[in-house]
Amino acid sequence: MTPVCPFAKSARPEDSCPRKQRETANKAGSENECKAKKDSTESATVSPKCPFGYDSQTFKIGPFSCMICQALLYESSRCVPCTHVFCKACVSRFKDCPLCGADIEKIEADEDLQKMVEQFIEGHARIKRSIVDTEKEEVENDSEKVMYEDVSLERGSFLVQQAMRAFRAQNFGSAKSRLTICAEDIRDQLEKMDNTPELCSQLGAVLGMLGDCSRAMGDSSSAVSHFEESVEFLMKLPMDDMEITHTLSVSLNKIGDLKYYDGDLQAARSYYFRSLNVRRDAVNLHPDASSQVVDVAVSLAKVADLDRTLQDEDGAIHGFKEGIQLLKSLNLEPEDSALQQRRLSVLEFLESQVAERKPESAEV
């Protein structure tokens, strides 16, 4: 069976028994034959829906969820004496149980429950599937028609969903753990399918999220490594996709931010400038994409602001003014209210920076 992409959508079992097959059988007057075909088809596919109710499409909360972050339990911890269980990082912020209000006398690790959670993650979306050859009336060896495969195609989406929930709740360790598993899954697929654009895009996105987790945890070195690897995979993709170019430029800017905070201003400017070039190219390919134009203005502001820090006042003013010109020439539709608000915010910043031009530079 061809390896599947972990973020792809799957066909549901009800789609696997075509209506035309049933109608053809009815027209032939062979109800028994239709029933046999239906039974065979049903045995060929097993419902990929999670038995615990977790679903990457409907965002359900199941029995292995932490009720605080609403993601899968991570470092499961039990409150004493009420016995309610949460993620360690989540419940550590409370003195009273968030569910029942009882005083928390102490918090104990629930290793057995955590093992169950990890086993569930390992097995999620991996189900038993029978392969039926309709051209053969009999199968000589049953072991030849059974295999295990990630046929629900929802494992990657499921892991990312859980990671995003945990990240929003500031449970960064949980988010990083789930994203790491997801990245490993995609790497396994890349080994089987080579560097397909879809998988490279997915891995680039997941690595970027891992970078965000590391940065939030104060590990700037790991964050830079994740962002750089994200850039590496995204650079392998065609640059005509606006989502890809946006993700790429954001990763470059985040590396620039980390270099800036680390005091390496020249390296920071280099990454900001690379991001600016990616966004310029995107505008050339999609001149009607207003959001891309605003992105270019933002990059111009970042590069110009760093030029000013590096004592290149003329270069800074040139960049600020170029950004102002871009934004003033941008015509937005009335329904683009959110983008209009962003445009005005960036424009206000750029104009304030031009107004703050140093006197000695103004005289040159």
C-alpha positions as CSV (number, residue, x, y, z in Angstrom):
1,M,0.0,0.0,0.0
2,T,1.3,3.4,-0.9
3,P,2.4,5.4,2.2
4,V,-0.1,8.1,3.1
5,C,0.3,11.7,3.9
6,P,-0.4,12.4,7.6
7,F,-2.4,15.6,7.0
8,A,-4.5,14.3,4.1
9,K,-8.2,13.8,4.4
10,S,-9.5,10.3,4.3
11,A,-12.4,8.7,2.5
12,R,-15.1,7.6,5.0
13,P,-16.3,4.0,5.0
14,E,-19.7,5.1,3.7
15,D,-18.0,6.3,0.6
16,S,-16.4,3.0,-0.1
17,C,-19.6,1.1,-1.2
18,P,-20.6,3.0,-4.3
19,R,-24.3,3.5,-4.9
20,K,-23.9,2.5,-8.5
21,Q,-22.7,-0.9,-7.5
22,R,-25.9,-1.5,-5.4
23,E,-28.1,-0.1,-8.2
24,T,-26.5,-2.3,-10.8
25,A,-27.0,-5.4,-8.6
26,N,-30.6,-4.5,-8.0
27,K,-31.3,-4.1,-11.7
28,A,-29.8,-7.5,-12.3
29,G,-32.3,-8.9,-9.7
30,S,-29.5,-10.4,-7.6
31,E,-30.1,-9.2,-4.1
32,N,-27.9,-11.9,-2.6
33,E,-25.0,-10.9,-4.8
34,C,-25.5,-7.2,-3.8
35,K,-25.4,-8.2,-0.1
36,A,-22.2,-10.2,-0.7
37,K,-20.5,-7.3,-2.4
38,K,-21.6,-5.0,0.4
39,D,-20.3,-7.3,3.1
40,S,-17.0,-7.7,1.2
41,T,-16.5,-4.0,0.8
42,E,-17.3,-3.3,4.5
43,S,-14.7,-5.9,5.5
44,A,-12.2,-4.1,3.3
45,T,-12.4,-0.8,5.3
46,V,-12.7,-0.2,9.0
47,S,-14.1,3.1,10.3
48,P,-11.2,5.4,11.1
49,K,-13.2,7.2,13.7
50,C,-11.6,7.3,17.1
51,P,-13.4,5.0,19.6
52,F,-12.7,7.6,22.4
53,G,-14.3,10.4,20.5
54,Y,-11.2,12.3,19.5
55,D,-11.7,13.8,16.1
56,S,-9.4,16.2,14.3
57,Q,-12.3,17.7,12.4
58,T,-14.8,18.3,15.2
59,F,-12.4,19.1,18.1
60,K,-14.0,16.8,20.6
61,I,-12.6,16.4,24.1
62,G,-12.1,12.8,25.2
63,P,-11.3,10.9,28.4
64,F,-7.6,11.4,28.0
65,S,-7.9,15.2,27.9
66,C,-6.8,17.7,30.4
67,M,-9.9,19.9,31.3
68,I,-7.7,23.0,31.7
69,C,-5.8,23.1,28.3
70,Q,-8.3,20.7,26.6
71,A,-5.4,18.9,25.0
72,L,-4.2,15.3,25.6
73,L,-2.8,14.9,29.1
74,Y,1.0,15.5,29.4
75,E,2.8,14.6,32.6
76,S,-0.5,13.4,34.0
77,S,-0.8,14.6,37.6
78,R,-3.5,13.7,40.2
79,C,-4.8,16.1,42.8
80,V,-4.9,14.9,46.4
81,P,-7.4,14.3,47.9
82,C,-10.0,14.9,45.1
83,T,-8.1,12.6,42.6
84,H,-9.0,14.8,39.6
85,V,-6.3,14.6,36.9
86,F,-4.7,17.3,34.8
87,C,-1.4,18.1,33.0
88,K,1.3,18.9,35.5
89,A,2.0,22.3,34.0
90,C,-1.7,23.2,34.0
91,V,-2.7,22.2,37.5
92,S,0.5,23.6,39.1
93,R,-1.0,27.1,38.6
94,F,-3.9,26.4,41.0
95,K,-4.3,26.0,44.7
96,D,-7.8,24.7,44.4
97,C,-9.0,21.9,42.0
98,P,-10.3,23.6,38.9
99,L,-13.1,21.0,38.7
100,C,-14.4,20.6,42.2
101,G,-12.8,23.5,44.1
102,A,-11.3,21.3,46.8
103,D,-8.0,22.4,48.3
104,I,-5.0,20.7,46.7
105,E,-2.9,19.2,49.4
106,K,-0.4,17.8,47.0
107,I,0.0,16.7,43.4
108,E,1.1,13.2,42.5
109,A,2.3,12.0,39.1
110,D,0.0,9.4,37.5
111,E,2.5,7.4,35.5
112,D,0.1,4.6,34.6
113,L,-2.4,7.0,33.1
114,Q,0.3,8.7,31.2
115,K,1.5,5.4,29.7
116,M,-2.1,4.9,28.5
117,V,-2.1,8.3,26.9
118,E,1.2,7.7,25.1
119,Q,0.0,4.3,23.9
120,F,-3.2,5.9,22.6
121,I,-1.2,8.5,20.7
122,E,1.0,5.8,19.2
123,G,-2.0,3.8,18.1
124,H,-4.2,6.7,17.1
125,A,-5.4,6.4,13.4
126,R,-3.6,3.0,13.1
127,I,-6.2,0.4,12.5
128,K,-6.5,-3.1,11.1
129,R,-7.5,-3.3,7.5
130,S,-8.5,-6.3,5.4
131,I,-7.4,-6.2,1.7
132,V,-10.0,-8.0,-0.4
133,D,-9.3,-9.1,-3.9
134,T,-12.8,-9.1,-5.6
135,E,-11.4,-11.0,-8.6
136,K,-10.7,-14.1,-6.4
137,E,-13.5,-16.1,-4.9
138,E,-11.3,-17.5,-2.2
139,V,-8.3,-16.3,-0.2
140,E,-6.0,-19.2,0.5
141,N,-4.1,-17.6,3.3
142,D,-5.9,-15.1,5.6
143,S,-2.5,-13.6,6.8
144,E,-1.9,-12.3,3.3
145,K,-4.9,-10.1,3.3
146,V,-4.4,-8.3,6.6
147,M,-2.1,-5.4,7.3
148,Y,-1.8,-2.4,9.6
149,E,-1.7,1.0,8.0
150,D,-2.4,4.6,9.0
151,V,-5.5,4.5,6.8
152,S,-7.6,7.1,8.6
153,L,-5.1,9.8,7.5
154,E,-5.8,12.0,10.5
155,R,-2.9,11.3,12.8
156,G,-0.9,14.4,11.7
157,S,-3.9,16.7,12.0
158,F,-4.8,15.2,15.3
159,L,-1.4,15.8,16.8
160,V,-1.2,19.4,15.5
161,Q,-4.6,20.1,16.9
162,Q,-3.6,18.8,20.3
163,A,-0.3,20.8,20.2
164,M,-2.1,24.0,19.3
165,R,-4.6,23.6,22.2
166,A,-1.7,23.1,24.6
167,F,0.3,26.0,23.2
168,R,-2.6,28.4,23.6
169,A,-2.9,27.3,27.2
170,Q,0.8,27.9,27.6
171,N,1.6,24.2,28.2
172,F,4.6,24.5,25.9
173,G,6.1,21.2,26.9
174,S,3.0,19.3,25.9
175,A,2.8,21.2,22.6
176,K,6.4,20.5,21.8
177,S,6.0,16.8,22.6
178,R,3.1,16.4,20.2
179,L,4.7,18.4,17.4
180,T,7.9,16.3,17.8
181,I,5.9,13.1,17.2
182,C,4.2,14.7,14.2
183,A,7.6,15.8,12.7
184,E,8.9,12.2,13.1
185,D,5.8,10.9,11.3
186,I,6.4,13.2,8.4
187,R,10.1,12.4,8.2
188,D,9.2,8.7,8.0
189,Q,6.9,9.5,5.1
190,L,9.6,11.6,3.4
191,E,12.0,8.6,3.5
192,K,9.4,6.6,1.7
193,M,8.1,9.2,-0.8
194,D,11.1,11.5,-1.2
195,N,10.7,15.3,-0.9
196,T,7.2,15.7,-2.2
197,P,5.9,19.4,-2.0
198,E,3.1,18.5,0.3
199,L,5.2,16.7,2.8
200,C,7.9,19.4,2.7
201,S,5.3,22.1,3.3
202,Q,3.9,20.2,6.3
203,L,7.3,19.5,7.8
204,G,8.2,23.2,7.3
205,A,5.1,24.3,9.1
206,V,5.5,21.8,12.0
207,L,9.2,22.8,12.5
208,G,8.1,26.4,12.6
209,M,5.6,25.6,15.4
210,L,8.4,23.7,17.2
211,G,10.5,26.8,16.9
212,D,7.7,28.8,18.5
213,C,7.5,26.3,21.4
214,S,11.3,26.4,22.0
215,R,11.2,30.2,21.9
216,A,8.4,30.3,24.4
217,M,10.3,28.0,26.7
218,G,13.4,30.3,26.6
219,D,15.5,27.9,24.5
220,S,16.6,30.3,21.7
221,S,19.3,28.0,20.4
222,S,16.7,25.2,19.7
223,A,14.3,27.7,18.3
224,V,16.8,28.9,15.8
225,S,17.6,25.4,14.8
226,H,13.9,24.5,14.2
227,F,13.3,27.7,12.3
228,E,16.3,27.2,10.1
229,E,15.3,23.6,9.3
230,S,11.8,24.9,8.6
231,V,13.3,27.4,6.1
232,E,15.4,24.6,4.6
233,F,12.3,22.5,3.7
234,L,10.2,25.4,2.6
235,M,12.9,26.6,0.2
236,K,12.5,23.3,-1.7
237,L,9.0,24.3,-2.7
238,P,7.7,26.4,-5.5
239,M,7.4,30.0,-4.5
240,D,4.1,30.6,-6.3
241,D,2.1,29.5,-3.3
242,M,1.3,32.5,-1.1
243,E,0.8,30.4,2.0
244,I,4.2,28.8,1.6
245,T,6.0,32.2,1.0
246,H,4.2,33.7,4.0
247,T,5.3,30.8,6.3
248,L,8.9,31.0,4.9
249,S,9.1,34.8,5.4
250,V,7.8,34.5,8.9
251,S,10.3,31.8,9.8
252,L,13.1,34.0,8.5
253,N,11.8,37.0,10.5
254,K,11.7,34.9,13.6
255,I,15.3,33.9,13.2
256,G,16.1,37.5,12.7
257,D,14.3,38.4,15.9
258,L,16.2,35.8,17.9
259,K,19.5,37.0,16.4
260,Y,18.6,40.6,17.3
261,Y,17.8,39.7,20.9
262,D,21.1,37.8,21.1
263,G,22.9,40.9,20.0
264,D,24.0,39.7,16.5
265,L,22.6,42.7,14.6
266,Q,24.3,41.9,11.3
267,A,22.9,38.4,11.3
268,A,19.5,39.7,12.2
269,R,19.5,42.2,9.3
270,S,20.6,39.4,6.9
271,Y,17.5,37.3,7.9
272,Y,15.2,40.3,7.8
273,F,16.5,41.1,4.3
274,R,16.0,37.6,3.1
275,S,12.4,37.7,4.3
276,L,11.9,41.0,2.5
277,N,13.2,39.5,-0.8
278,V,10.8,36.5,-0.4
279,R,7.9,38.9,0.1
280,R,9.0,41.1,-2.8
281,D,9.0,38.1,-5.1
282,A,5.6,37.1,-3.8
283,V,4.2,40.5,-4.7
284,N,5.7,40.3,-8.2
285,L,3.9,36.9,-8.7
286,H,0.7,38.1,-7.1
287,P,0.4,41.8,-7.6
288,D,-3.2,41.9,-6.6
289,A,-2.6,40.2,-3.2
290,S,-3.0,43.2,-0.8
291,S,-1.9,41.2,2.2
292,Q,1.5,40.5,0.5
293,V,2.0,44.3,0.0
294,V,1.4,44.9,3.7
295,D,3.9,42.1,4.4
296,V,6.5,43.8,2.3
297,A,5.9,47.1,4.2
298,V,6.4,45.3,7.5
299,S,9.7,43.8,6.3
300,L,10.9,47.2,5.1
301,A,10.1,48.5,8.5
302,K,12.1,45.8,10.2
303,V,15.1,46.2,7.9
304,A,15.0,50.0,8.2
305,D,14.7,49.9,12.0
306,L,17.8,47.7,12.2
307,D,19.6,50.0,9.7
308,R,19.0,52.9,12.1
309,T,20.4,50.8,15.0
310,L,23.5,50.1,12.9
311,Q,23.9,53.9,12.3
312,D,22.8,53.8,8.7
313,E,20.3,56.6,9.0
314,D,20.0,57.3,5.2
315,G,19.3,53.7,4.5
316,A,16.7,53.6,7.3
317,I,14.9,56.6,6.0
318,H,14.9,55.2,2.5
319,G,13.3,52.0,3.7
320,F,10.7,53.7,5.9
321,K,9.7,56.0,3.0
322,E,9.4,53.1,0.5
323,G,7.1,51.3,3.0
324,I,5.0,54.4,3.3
325,Q,4.6,54.8,-0.4
326,L,3.6,51.1,-0.8
327,L,0.9,51.4,1.8
328,K,-0.5,54.8,0.6
329,S,-0.9,53.4,-2.9
330,L,-2.7,50.3,-1.7
331,N,-6.4,50.3,-2.4
332,L,-8.4,47.9,-0.2
333,E,-12.0,46.7,-0.5
334,P,-14.5,47.7,2.2
335,E,-14.7,44.1,3.4
336,D,-11.0,44.0,4.1
337,S,-11.5,45.8,7.4
338,A,-8.9,43.7,9.3
339,L,-6.3,44.2,6.7
340,Q,-7.1,48.0,6.5
341,Q,-6.6,48.2,10.3
342,R,-3.2,46.5,9.9
343,R,-2.2,48.8,7.0
344,L,-3.0,51.9,9.1
345,S,-1.1,50.6,12.1
346,V,2.0,49.8,10.0
347,L,1.7,53.2,8.2
348,E,1.5,55.1,11.5
349,F,4.7,53.4,12.7
350,L,6.6,54.1,9.4
351,E,5.5,57.8,9.4
352,S,6.6,58.2,13.1
353,Q,10.0,56.8,12.2
354,V,10.5,59.2,9.4
355,A,9.5,62.1,11.7
356,E,12.1,60.9,14.2
357,R,15.0,61.3,11.8
358,K,18.1,62.4,13.5
359,P,19.0,66.1,13.0
360,E,22.6,65.4,12.0
361,S,21.4,63.0,9.3
362,A,18.7,65.5,8.1
363,E,21.5,68.1,7.4
364,V,23.4,65.8,5.1
